[in-house]
Amino acid sequence: MSRRYFGTDGVRGIVGEALTPDLVERLGKAATLWAGGGRVLVGRDTRGSGPALEEALAQGIASAGGTAVLAGVLPTPAVALLAEDLGAVISASHNPPEYNGVKFFDGDGRKLVDDEEEAIEALLDASGEGGGSVESVDGLGERYVAYIVERFGADLTGLRIGVDCANGAFSTFAPRVFERLGVEVHAIGVEPNGANINVGYGATDLAALQQTVASESLDLGVAFDGDGDRMLAVDERGEVLDGDQILAILALALGVDVVAVTVMTNLGFHRLMAHHGIRVRTTPVGDRYVLEALREEGALLGGEQSGHIVWLGSHVAGDGLAAALLLSAAVRGRTLSEAASVMPRYPQAKRNIHVVEREIPQSILDEVDRTTAELGDGGRILVRHSGTEPVVRVLAEAENAEDAERMCASIAALVERELG
């Protein structure tokens, strides 16, 4: 059975359209029934729709005999770390403010796998036994901060860092953590108002961070997405580092022998890992698939180009703040641009095509296979449906930018004709 509502990272949609309070309530009920009741820790990001959806989710949990433990605004990785019998986050992560969503963690802080999400969907219309309750809890943010400082903290005295919190869940947490570790913090995107999450700030729009780093002559900048499970960086010159480059720096600094990445990862990363004898495990797009692969391999480090970085040495899930601390420690004594220069980057061209149909026709797949075969080891093309938005994503990678752009434009035009 295929999933109707769950995508690569929970259930998401525009509030009032694909995502309604009724659906969120049913999800809370179904997830609690699936888990056999118990206590469900609920966190949310800073979207204006969050409180109403939090109330709906809590009603669903209580209707299934569970206890909804409401923690208020809390980053996604904090919910993963502190989850009780279940953890639930009301967030649409990096999506614009009009979106929201729900994602679940089991009692060990693990994102649910496809079969578990299918089982929850099968219970959406089941009857709840009632008898549950709703309670609020304070202080979990401080517990999370203390844990991150203890497990990921290092003496960063002397570093001057721009910290962009996307007007999201890290706004009241991340700057304080860096300050505790001796950093001179220049914080932006820390004034959430319910309607500005991921707008002009954060990992989806790095222009403000680039300007801050350049104007203040900072050592580097880090940017989170709205719920805090992603992080991208800006070097001392204002140049952007994506998740592939960050992961490359950490793989060498942490001395791993296996790393898990997704199909989006740059070919230059694969070349660098091969040079250092580090085995690469490749998964579909989605940090939960990276997590599954790491656990299967007994490995510790993985991530995505989009900025999900996972270090299972001291955590259970991807955490943007933990990744930022690891990166800051890894580059002490050198510039971030020096650290990133070890990885050659193949030029990539990308297009997003809004579509209605979910099925990619065989004609498109055949053209992708034909073009990729012509490229050999010198590049590739990837076409896939987004798991979080109604778009098809096209990626072309080649040894020079002109070829990448040409191939991407050609395939994107074909997708537009067939599906647009």
Solvent accessible surface area in square Angstrom, and as a share of the most:
residue,aa,sasa,rsa
1,M,155,0.69
2,S,99,0.64
3,R,62,0.23
4,R,193,0.71
5,Y,55,0.21
6,F,12,0.05
7,G,16,0.15
8,T,28,0.17
9,D,10,0.05
10,G,5,0.05
11,V,4,0.02
12,R,36,0.13
13,G,6,0.06
14,I,56,0.28
15,V,49,0.28
16,G,55,0.53
17,E,123,0.55
18,A,68,0.53
19,L,1,0.00
20,T,44,0.25
21,P,67,0.42
22,D,88,0.45
23,L,10,0.05
24,V,0,0.00
25,E,61,0.27
26,R,60,0.22
27,L,0,0.00
28,G,0,0.00
29,K,28,0.12
30,A,0,0.00
31,A,1,0.00
32,T,1,0.00
33,L,47,0.24
34,W,76,0.27
35,A,40,0.31
36,G,69,0.66
37,G,12,0.12
38,G,33,0.32
39,R,87,0.32
40,V,1,0.00
41,L,1,0.00
42,V,0,0.00
43,G,0,0.00
44,R,44,0.16
45,D,1,0.01
46,T,18,0.11
47,R,2,0.01
48,G,54,0.51
49,S,27,0.18
50,G,0,0.00
51,P,67,0.42
52,A,61,0.47
53,L,2,0.01
54,E,20,0.09
55,E,101,0.45
56,A,6,0.05
57,L,0,0.00
58,A,3,0.03
59,Q,87,0.39
60,G,0,0.00
61,I,1,0.01
62,A,20,0.15
63,S,38,0.25
64,A,3,0.03
65,G,27,0.26
66,G,1,0.01
67,T,25,0.14
68,A,0,0.00
69,V,3,0.01
70,L,27,0.13
71,A,20,0.15
72,G,20,0.19
73,V,55,0.31
74,L,3,0.02
75,P,0,0.00
76,T,3,0.01
77,P,0,0.00
78,A,0,0.00
79,V,0,0.00
80,A,2,0.02
81,L,41,0.20
82,L,32,0.16
83,A,16,0.12
84,E,64,0.29
85,D,76,0.39
86,L,3,0.01
87,G,0,0.00
88,A,0,0.00
89,V,1,0.00
90,I,0,0.00
91,S,2,0.01
92,A,0,0.00
93,S,1,0.01
94,H,36,0.16
95,N,2,0.01
96,P,55,0.34
97,P,30,0.19
98,E,91,0.41
99,Y,28,0.11
100,N,0,0.00
101,G,0,0.00
102,V,1,0.01
103,K,6,0.02
104,F,8,0.03
105,F,0,0.00
106,D,34,0.17
107,G,38,0.37
108,D,103,0.53
109,G,0,0.00
110,R,108,0.39
111,K,19,0.08
112,L,3,0.02
113,V,54,0.31
114,D,47,0.25
115,D,104,0.54
116,E,52,0.23
117,E,7,0.03
118,E,36,0.16
119,A,39,0.30
120,I,0,0.00
121,E,21,0.09
122,A,72,0.56
123,L,54,0.27
124,L,7,0.04
125,D,121,0.63
126,A,33,0.26
127,S,104,0.67
128,G,33,0.32
129,E,144,0.64
130,G,28,0.27
131,G,86,0.83
132,G,27,0.26
133,S,54,0.35
134,V,74,0.43
135,E,69,0.31
136,S,92,0.59
137,V,46,0.26
138,D,135,0.70
139,G,45,0.43
140,L,16,0.08
141,G,11,0.10
142,E,80,0.36
143,R,143,0.52
144,Y,0,0.00
145,V,0,0.00
146,A,54,0.42
147,Y,58,0.22
148,I,0,0.00
149,V,37,0.21
150,E,131,0.59
151,R,122,0.44
152,F,12,0.05
153,G,29,0.28
154,A,41,0.32
155,D,108,0.56
156,L,1,0.01
157,T,84,0.49
158,G,60,0.58
159,L,18,0.09
160,R,70,0.26
161,I,0,0.00
162,G,0,0.00
163,V,0,0.00
164,D,0,0.00
165,C,0,0.00
166,A,0,0.00
167,N,5,0.03
168,G,1,0.01
169,A,1,0.01
170,F,0,0.00
171,S,10,0.06
172,T,88,0.51
173,F,19,0.08
174,A,0,0.00
175,P,16,0.10
176,R,83,0.30
177,V,0,0.00
178,F,0,0.00
179,E,99,0.44
180,R,128,0.47
181,L,21,0.11
182,G,34,0.32
183,V,9,0.05
184,E,81,0.36
185,V,28,0.16
186,H,44,0.20
187,A,41,0.32
188,I,32,0.16
189,G,7,0.07
190,V,48,0.27
191,E,137,0.61
192,P,52,0.33
193,N,110,0.56
194,G,19,0.19
195,A,70,0.54
196,N,30,0.16
197,I,1,0.00
198,N,15,0.08
199,V,76,0.43
200,G,36,0.35
201,Y,74,0.28
202,G,0,0.00
203,A,6,0.04
204,T,66,0.39
205,D,56,0.29
206,L,20,0.10
207,A,61,0.47
208,A,25,0.19
209,L,0,0.00
210,Q,60,0.27
211,Q,131,0.58
212,T,22,0.13
213,V,0,0.00
214,A,63,0.49
215,S,82,0.53
216,E,74,0.33
217,S,86,0.56
218,L,4,0.02
219,D,56,0.29
220,L,2,0.01
221,G,0,0.00
222,V,0,0.00
223,A,0,0.00
224,F,0,0.00
225,D,0,0.00
226,G,0,0.00
227,D,1,0.00
228,G,0,0.00
229,D,2,0.01
230,R,23,0.08
231,M,0,0.00
232,L,17,0.08
233,A,0,0.00
234,V,0,0.00
235,D,1,0.01
236,E,51,0.23
237,R,156,0.57
238,G,9,0.09
239,E,95,0.42
240,V,54,0.31
241,L,3,0.01
242,D,18,0.09
243,G,0,0.00
244,D,1,0.00
245,Q,16,0.07
246,I,0,0.00
247,L,1,0.01
248,A,1,0.00
249,I,4,0.02
250,L,1,0.00
251,A,0,0.00
252,L,57,0.28
253,A,54,0.42
254,L,62,0.31
255,G,62,0.60
256,V,21,0.12
257,D,104,0.54
258,V,18,0.10
259,V,0,0.00
260,A,0,0.00
261,V,1,0.00
262,T,1,0.01
263,V,47,0.27
264,M,23,0.10
265,T,1,0.01
266,N,2,0.01
267,L,27,0.13
268,G,0,0.00
269,F,0,0.00
270,H,48,0.22
271,R,97,0.35
272,L,12,0.06
273,M,0,0.00
274,A,78,0.61
275,H,149,0.67
276,H,92,0.41
277,G,63,0.61
278,I,15,0.08
279,R,126,0.46
280,V,37,0.21
281,R,73,0.26
282,T,66,0.38
283,T,8,0.04
284,P,78,0.49
285,V,26,0.15
286,G,7,0.06
287,D,3,0.02
288,R,4,0.01
289,Y,36,0.14
290,V,0,0.00
291,L,2,0.01
292,E,54,0.24
293,A,3,0.02
294,L,0,0.00
295,R,68,0.25
296,E,120,0.54
297,E,53,0.24
298,G,66,0.63
299,A,13,0.10
300,L,74,0.37
301,L,0,0.00
302,G,0,0.00
303,G,1,0.01
304,E,10,0.04
305,Q,13,0.06
306,S,41,0.26
307,G,0,0.00
308,H,15,0.07
309,I,4,0.02
310,V,0,0.00
311,W,43,0.15
312,L,33,0.17
313,G,41,0.39
314,S,24,0.16
315,H,12,0.05
316,V,41,0.24
317,A,3,0.03
318,G,3,0.03
319,D,3,0.02
320,G,1,0.01
321,L,0,0.00
322,A,4,0.03
323,A,2,0.02
324,A,0,0.00
325,L,3,0.01
326,L,26,0.13
327,L,0,0.00
328,S,0,0.00
329,A,42,0.32
330,A,21,0.16
331,V,4,0.02
332,R,102,0.37
333,G,87,0.83
334,R,102,0.37
335,T,54,0.31
336,L,2,0.01
337,S,20,0.13
338,E,98,0.44
339,A,1,0.01
340,A,9,0.07
341,S,86,0.56
342,V,63,0.36
343,M,8,0.04
344,P,73,0.46
345,R,125,0.46
346,Y,39,0.15
347,P,41,0.26
348,Q,45,0.20
349,A,3,0.03
350,K,103,0.44
351,R,88,0.32
352,N,90,0.46
353,I,12,0.06
354,H,133,0.59
355,V,15,0.09
356,V,134,0.77
357,E,105,0.47
358,R,150,0.55
359,E,137,0.61
360,I,26,0.13
361,P,37,0.23
362,Q,111,0.50
363,S,57,0.37
364,I,0,0.00
365,L,65,0.32
366,D,76,0.40
367,E,47,0.21
368,V,15,0.08
369,D,91,0.47
370,R,124,0.45
371,T,16,0.09
372,T,43,0.25
373,A,79,0.61
374,E,122,0.55
375,L,43,0.21
376,G,47,0.45
377,D,125,0.65
378,G,16,0.15
379,G,4,0.04
380,R,42,0.15
381,I,11,0.06
382,L,37,0.18
383,V,16,0.09
384,R,45,0.16
385,H,34,0.15
386,S,2,0.01
387,G,24,0.23
388,T,24,0.14
389,E,46,0.20
390,P,72,0.45
391,V,3,0.02
392,V,0,0.00
393,R,43,0.16
394,V,2,0.01
395,L,3,0.01
396,A,0,0.00
397,E,0,0.00
398,A,2,0.02
399,E,120,0.54
400,N,62,0.32
401,A,51,0.40
402,E,127,0.57
403,D,47,0.24
404,A,1,0.01
405,E,81,0.36
406,R,146,0.53
407,M,8,0.04
408,C,0,0.00
409,A,45,0.35
410,S,65,0.42
411,I,3,0.01
412,A,10,0.08
413,A,45,0.35
414,L,25,0.13
415,V,0,0.00
416,E,92,0.41
417,R,174,0.64
418,E,81,0.36
419,L,13,0.06
420,G,63,0.61
